């Protein structure tokens, strides 16, 4: 039995849209994080990604699969990281650390930007 995903693993106060570093679409990095600990079913992914619609999550999963970052197999269907997808975890860790180190600067820039 695997450990369930934490429904609050993505802090709502920490919007992913603020980070200038993004892998794939808005949800791809979070999907990769959800799969870091092993394969997951669609319904399991929906728990921490509850703010994304089923249609959008499906589109993101299909794109990640097309790009070779995840695979979809089994009955019931489970999604898992490929070796290529797993190779993104280190760069994602570095990007997250950078964003944490520069969070205040990012917020200041967004607040003072005319766009």
N, CA, C and O of each residue as an XYZ file, in Angstrom:
460
protein
N       0.853     -1.185      0.000
C       0.000      0.000      0.000
C       0.896      1.244      0.000
O       1.773      1.388      0.852
N       0.670      2.116     -0.941
C       1.483      3.331     -1.010
C       0.853      4.447     -0.199
O      -0.351      4.453      0.058
N       1.682      5.377      0.191
C       1.231      6.524      0.966
C       0.395      7.438      0.088
O       0.816      7.767     -1.021
N      -0.777      7.857      0.549
C      -1.593      8.783     -0.240
C      -0.880     10.124     -0.418
O      -0.081     10.532      0.425
N      -1.178     10.792     -1.511
C      -0.640     12.132     -1.730
C      -1.296     13.095     -0.753
O      -2.487     12.997     -0.459
N      -0.497     14.022     -0.260
C      -0.993     15.038      0.659
C      -1.869     16.025     -0.119
O      -1.410     16.613     -1.098
N      -3.112     16.211      0.301
C      -3.971     17.147     -0.435
C      -3.445     18.570     -0.416
O      -3.823     19.377     -1.265
N      -2.578     18.893      0.539
C      -2.030     20.246      0.647
C      -0.557     20.304      0.259
O       0.172     21.176      0.732
N      -0.110     19.382     -0.601
C       1.307     19.366     -0.961
C       1.721     20.595     -1.773
O       2.907     20.917     -1.846
N       0.765     21.271     -2.375
C       1.052     22.503     -3.104
C       0.398     23.660     -2.370
O      -0.827     23.767     -2.322
N       1.221     24.516     -1.803
C       0.769     25.629     -0.982
C      -0.020     26.635     -1.825
O       0.527     27.198     -2.774
N      -1.301     26.872     -1.495
C      -2.088     27.828     -2.280
C      -1.583     29.263     -2.156
O      -1.898     30.105     -2.997
N      -0.805     29.544     -1.116
C      -0.250     30.882     -0.940
C       0.964     31.074     -1.851
O       1.399     32.202     -2.081
N       1.498     29.992     -2.359
C       2.686     30.027     -3.209
C       2.270     29.693     -4.640
O       2.388     28.544     -5.064
N       1.790     30.675     -5.380
C       1.277     30.394     -6.721
C       2.367     29.989     -7.702
O       3.409     30.639     -7.780
N       2.130     28.921     -8.448
C       3.113     28.474     -9.424
C       3.278     29.489    -10.540
O       4.320     29.526    -11.195
N       2.280     30.297    -10.761
C       2.372     31.307    -11.803
C       3.398     32.381    -11.518
O       3.788     33.113    -12.428
N       3.846     32.497    -10.279
C       4.838     33.512     -9.936
C       6.229     33.110    -10.383
O       7.037     33.973    -10.728
N       6.525     31.830    -10.383
C       7.859     31.380    -10.763
C       8.091     31.598    -12.253
O       7.258     31.214    -13.074
N       9.221     32.213    -12.607
C       9.514     32.419    -14.021
C      10.036     31.149    -14.695
O      10.195     31.114    -15.915
N      10.302     30.110    -13.906
C      10.821     28.855    -14.445
C       9.679     27.851    -14.481
O       9.105     27.512    -13.446
N       9.355     27.378    -15.677
C       8.226     26.471    -15.826
C       8.606     25.328    -16.758
O       9.271     25.530    -17.774
N       8.174     24.130    -16.397
C       8.397     22.953    -17.239
C       7.061     22.605    -17.867
O       6.091     22.322    -17.163
N       7.011     22.624    -19.183
C       5.762     22.294    -19.860
C       4.693     23.323    -19.575
O       4.957     24.525    -19.581
N       3.480     22.849    -19.325
C       2.379     23.753    -19.036
C       2.332     24.092    -17.549
O       3.201     23.673    -16.785
N       1.352     24.823    -17.155
C       1.219     25.279    -15.767
C       1.226     24.131    -14.760
O       1.718     24.290    -13.643
N       0.681     22.976    -15.150
C       0.499     21.869    -14.203
C       1.565     20.800    -14.293
O       1.648     19.955    -13.401
N       2.388     20.800    -15.337
C       3.334     19.713    -15.586
C       4.303     19.489    -14.423
O       4.521     18.349    -14.012
N       4.873     20.549    -13.899
C       5.812     20.399    -12.787
C       5.155     19.781    -11.571
O       5.768     18.973    -10.874
N       3.908     20.155    -11.311
C       3.200     19.588    -10.161
C       2.866     18.117    -10.396
O       2.924     17.312     -9.466
N       2.521     17.763    -11.624
C       2.266     16.353    -11.934
C       3.543     15.547    -11.724
O       3.510     14.466    -11.135
N       4.652     16.066    -12.201
C       5.936     15.376    -12.023
C       6.232     15.191    -10.544
O       6.679     14.120    -10.134
N       5.992     16.211     -9.740
C       6.200     16.087     -8.285
C       5.295     15.014     -7.684
O       5.722     14.262     -6.807
N       4.057     14.940     -8.146
C       3.125     13.929     -7.638
C       3.597     12.520     -7.972
O       3.338     11.586     -7.214
N       4.286     12.358     -9.095
C       4.738     11.044     -9.531
C       6.135     10.696     -9.031
O       6.628      9.595     -9.273
N       6.762     11.623     -8.343
C       8.128     11.427     -7.853
C       8.246     10.179     -6.970
O       9.247      9.466     -7.042
N       7.245      9.913     -6.148
C       7.291      8.785     -5.225
C       6.809      7.476     -5.804
O       6.805      6.463     -5.105
N       6.403      7.467     -7.057
C       5.944      6.230     -7.687
C       4.683      6.454     -8.489
O       4.173      7.573     -8.557
N       4.176      5.393     -9.097
C       3.009      5.512     -9.979
C       1.758      5.950     -9.231
O       1.587      5.664     -8.046
N       0.892      6.650     -9.950
C      -0.374      7.151     -9.378
C      -1.484      7.035    -10.406
O      -1.257      7.132    -11.612
N      -2.678      6.827     -9.902
C      -3.870      6.831    -10.743
C      -4.365      8.274    -10.883
O      -4.016      9.147    -10.088
N      -5.172      8.499    -11.895
C      -5.727      9.824    -12.160
C      -6.432     10.364    -10.912
O      -6.249     11.526    -10.549
N      -7.231      9.524    -10.260
C      -7.984      9.963     -9.079
C      -7.055     10.374     -7.942
O      -7.399     11.255     -7.153
N      -5.886      9.750     -7.847
C      -4.920     10.139     -6.813
C      -4.308     11.503     -7.135
O      -4.088     12.318     -6.239
N      -4.038     11.741     -8.401
C      -3.471     13.031     -8.815
C      -4.443     14.169     -8.553
O      -4.035     15.294     -8.265
N      -5.717     13.873     -8.655
C      -6.745     14.904     -8.455
C      -6.764     15.437     -7.020
O      -7.259     16.541     -6.792
N      -6.248     14.697     -6.062
C      -6.307     15.131     -4.663
C      -5.474     16.392     -4.441
O      -6.029     17.405     -4.014
N      -4.159     16.378     -4.714
C      -3.420     17.637     -4.533
C      -3.641     18.637     -5.662
O      -3.379     19.828     -5.499
N      -4.124     18.156     -6.805
C      -4.359     19.035     -7.960
C      -5.844     19.328     -8.122
O      -6.349     19.418     -9.241
N      -6.531     19.475     -7.013
C      -7.987     19.658     -7.034
C      -8.438     20.938     -7.723
O      -9.597     21.037     -8.127
N      -7.555     21.914     -7.867
C      -7.969     23.161     -8.510
C      -7.891     23.092    -10.041
O      -8.323     24.027    -10.716
N      -7.360     22.025    -10.588
C      -7.297     21.863    -12.040
C      -8.493     21.021    -12.486
O      -8.891     20.077    -11.804
N      -9.052     21.373    -13.625
C     -10.183     20.590    -14.129
C      -9.682     19.248    -14.647
O      -8.512     19.105    -15.004
N     -10.576     18.274    -14.682
C     -10.217     16.953    -15.193
C      -9.726     17.051    -16.638
O      -8.770     16.378    -17.023
N     -10.377     17.881    -17.421
C      -9.995     18.053    -18.824
C      -8.573     18.609    -18.949
O      -7.784     18.123    -19.759
N      -8.251     19.618    -18.155
C      -6.929     20.229    -18.208
C      -5.863     19.267    -17.708
O      -4.778     19.192    -18.285
N      -6.157     18.533    -16.644
C      -5.204     17.555    -16.144
C      -4.957     16.461    -17.182
O      -3.819     16.036    -17.377
N      -6.005     16.009    -17.839
C      -5.870     15.009    -18.895
C      -4.971     15.529    -20.010
O      -4.099     14.809    -20.498
N      -5.183     16.772    -20.407
C      -4.357     17.381    -21.459
C      -2.895     17.446    -21.026
O      -1.999     17.143    -21.814
N      -2.656     17.834    -19.792
C      -1.291     17.916    -19.280
C      -0.635     16.534    -19.251
O       0.525     16.388    -19.635
N      -1.375     15.526    -18.800
C      -0.852     14.158    -18.762
C      -0.519     13.668    -20.172
O       0.519     13.040    -20.381
N      -1.380     13.949    -21.124
C      -1.128     13.531    -22.510
C       0.111     14.207    -23.085
O       0.885     13.584    -23.812
N       0.296     15.480    -22.758
C       1.474     16.201    -23.236
C       2.742     15.628    -22.614
O       3.742     15.432    -23.305
N       2.702     15.361    -21.311
C       3.862     14.768    -20.640
C       4.178     13.388    -21.215
O       5.345     13.020    -21.351
N       3.144     12.634    -21.549
C       3.349     11.314    -22.152
C       3.935     11.461    -23.561
O       4.866     10.743    -23.926
N       3.395     12.376    -24.337
C       3.891     12.626    -25.699
C       5.370     13.022    -25.685
O       6.137     12.640    -26.569
N       5.756     13.798    -24.659
C       7.135     14.272    -24.553
C       8.070     13.237    -23.933
O       9.265     13.493    -23.784
N       7.536     12.072    -23.573
C       8.371     11.001    -23.043
C       8.728     11.135    -21.572
O       9.640     10.462    -21.091
N       8.015     11.999    -20.850
C       8.333     12.222    -19.441
C       7.573     11.300    -18.500
O       8.028     11.030    -17.388
N       6.417     10.816    -18.942
C       5.639      9.861    -18.156
C       5.147      8.749    -19.073
O       5.119      8.893    -20.295
N       4.759      7.637    -18.455
C       4.103      6.560    -19.186
C       2.762      6.302    -18.533
O       2.533      6.634    -17.370
N       1.891      5.707    -19.310
C       0.549      5.361    -18.838
C       0.372      3.883    -19.146
O       0.500      3.465    -20.297
N       0.077      3.086    -18.115
C      -0.047      1.640    -18.336
C      -0.901      1.014    -17.244
O      -1.186      1.625    -16.214
N      -1.299     -0.225    -17.505
C      -2.001     -1.020    -16.510
C      -3.497     -0.887    -16.572
O      -4.054     -0.074    -17.309
N      -4.133     -1.723    -15.764
C      -5.576     -1.685    -15.607
C      -5.864     -1.926    -14.144
O      -5.719     -3.067    -13.704
N      -6.256     -0.961    -13.365
C      -6.561      0.411    -13.771
C      -5.294      1.177    -14.190
O      -4.181      0.848    -13.777
N      -5.498      2.186    -15.005
C      -4.398      2.969    -15.566
C      -3.648      3.707    -14.463
O      -4.248      4.329    -13.586
N      -2.323      3.623    -14.530
C      -1.460      4.384    -13.635
C      -0.459      5.162    -14.485
O      -0.058      4.731    -15.566
N      -0.079      6.301    -13.968
C       0.925      7.139    -14.608
C       2.200      7.031    -13.788
O       2.160      6.995    -12.558
N       3.331      6.979    -14.480
C       4.619      6.930    -13.783
C       5.662      7.713    -14.569
O       5.550      7.881    -15.783
N       6.668      8.186    -13.861
C       7.756      8.901    -14.508
C       8.620      7.931    -15.296
O       8.857      6.805    -14.859
N       9.084      8.364    -16.447
C      10.097      7.624    -17.195
C      11.457      8.051    -16.647
O      11.537      8.941    -15.800
N      12.509      7.425    -17.123
C      13.852      7.863    -16.721
C      14.088      9.311    -17.150
O      14.711     10.088    -16.427
N      13.584      9.665    -18.333
C      13.703     11.047    -18.799
C      12.967     11.992    -17.849
O      13.497     13.040    -17.479
N      11.762     11.627    -17.459
C      10.999     12.448    -16.515
C      11.682     12.547    -15.167
O      11.717     13.619    -14.562
N      12.228     11.432    -14.692
C      12.920     11.419    -13.402
C      14.164     12.314    -13.454
O      14.562     12.890    -12.441
N      14.777     12.426    -14.645
C      15.972     13.271    -14.770
C      15.655     14.753    -14.590
O      16.570     15.558    -14.412
N      14.376     15.127    -14.631
C      13.972     16.520    -14.399
C      13.924     16.887    -12.915
O      13.913     18.070    -12.576
N      13.897     15.900    -12.037
C      13.736     16.185    -10.609
C      14.866     17.047    -10.054
O      14.608     17.970     -9.283
N      16.108     16.763    -10.431
C      17.242     17.577     -9.965
C      17.142     19.024    -10.422
O      17.241     19.933     -9.597
N      16.945     19.263    -11.729
C      16.774     20.649    -12.184
C      15.560     21.331    -11.545
O      15.600     22.531    -11.270
N      14.488     20.578    -11.308
C      13.320     21.169    -10.645
C      13.659     21.570     -9.214
O      13.230     22.624     -8.745
N      14.428     20.733     -8.518
C      14.857     21.081     -7.162
C      15.672     22.373     -7.165
O      15.485     23.243     -6.315
N      16.578     22.480     -8.139
C      17.403     23.692     -8.240
C      16.542     24.919     -8.546
O      16.762     25.988     -7.977
N      15.565     24.768     -9.442
C      14.676     25.888     -9.783
C      13.840     26.300     -8.578
O      13.630     27.492     -8.350
N      13.360     25.329     -7.805
C      12.574     25.646     -6.602
C      13.431     26.367     -5.572
O      12.979     27.320     -4.937
N      14.667     25.911     -5.408
C      15.564     26.572     -4.452
C      15.838     28.010     -4.891
O      15.839     28.927     -4.070
N      16.071     28.199     -6.191
C      16.306     29.540     -6.709
C      15.091     30.432     -6.446
O      15.238     31.571     -6.002
N      13.891     29.913     -6.719
C      12.671     30.698     -6.510
C      12.503     31.054     -5.027
O      12.106     32.172     -4.700
N      12.805     30.106     -4.130
C      12.729     30.408     -2.684
C      13.718     31.510     -2.311
O      13.392     32.410     -1.538
N      14.928     31.433     -2.866
C      15.962     32.429     -2.558
C      15.614     33.817     -3.089
O      16.069     34.821     -2.541
N      14.824     33.880     -4.135
C      14.518     35.161     -4.789
C      13.039     35.520     -4.720
O      12.567     36.369     -5.475
N      12.308     34.872     -3.813
C      10.860     35.053     -3.716
C      10.462     36.511     -3.541
O       9.591     37.009     -4.254
N      11.097     37.198     -2.596
C      10.752     38.597     -2.334
C      11.013     39.478     -3.556
O      10.222     40.372     -3.858
N      12.105     39.231     -4.248
C      12.425     39.993     -5.453
C      11.384     39.739     -6.552
O      10.977     40.664     -7.254
N      10.963     38.488     -6.692
C       9.941     38.151     -7.681
C       8.626     38.864     -7.359
O       7.980     39.425     -8.243
N       8.243     38.834     -6.084
C       7.002     39.509     -5.673
C       7.088     41.011     -5.918
O       6.148     41.613     -6.437
N       8.215     41.616     -5.543
C       8.401     43.063     -5.757
C       8.307     43.405     -7.241
O       7.664     44.385     -7.617
N       8.945     42.599     -8.079
C       8.932     42.872     -9.526
C       7.515     42.770    -10.076
O       7.108     43.588    -10.901
N       6.765     41.776     -9.627
C       5.387     41.622    -10.105
C       4.518     42.784     -9.671
O       3.664     43.246    -10.429
N       4.734     43.260     -8.448
C       3.905     44.355     -7.919
C       4.216     45.680     -8.591
O       3.338     46.537     -8.688
N       5.444     45.869     -9.057
C       5.805     47.151     -9.658
C       5.761     47.127    -11.186
O       5.965     48.160    -11.824
N       5.499     45.968    -11.775
C       5.451     45.848    -13.222
C       4.190     46.535    -13.759
O       3.115     46.395    -13.174
N       4.313     47.275    -14.868
C       3.137     47.925    -15.453
C       2.246     46.936    -16.201
O       1.145     47.309    -16.606
N       2.678     45.693    -16.399
C       1.898     44.716    -17.184
C       1.145     43.784    -16.314
O       0.442     42.906    -16.813
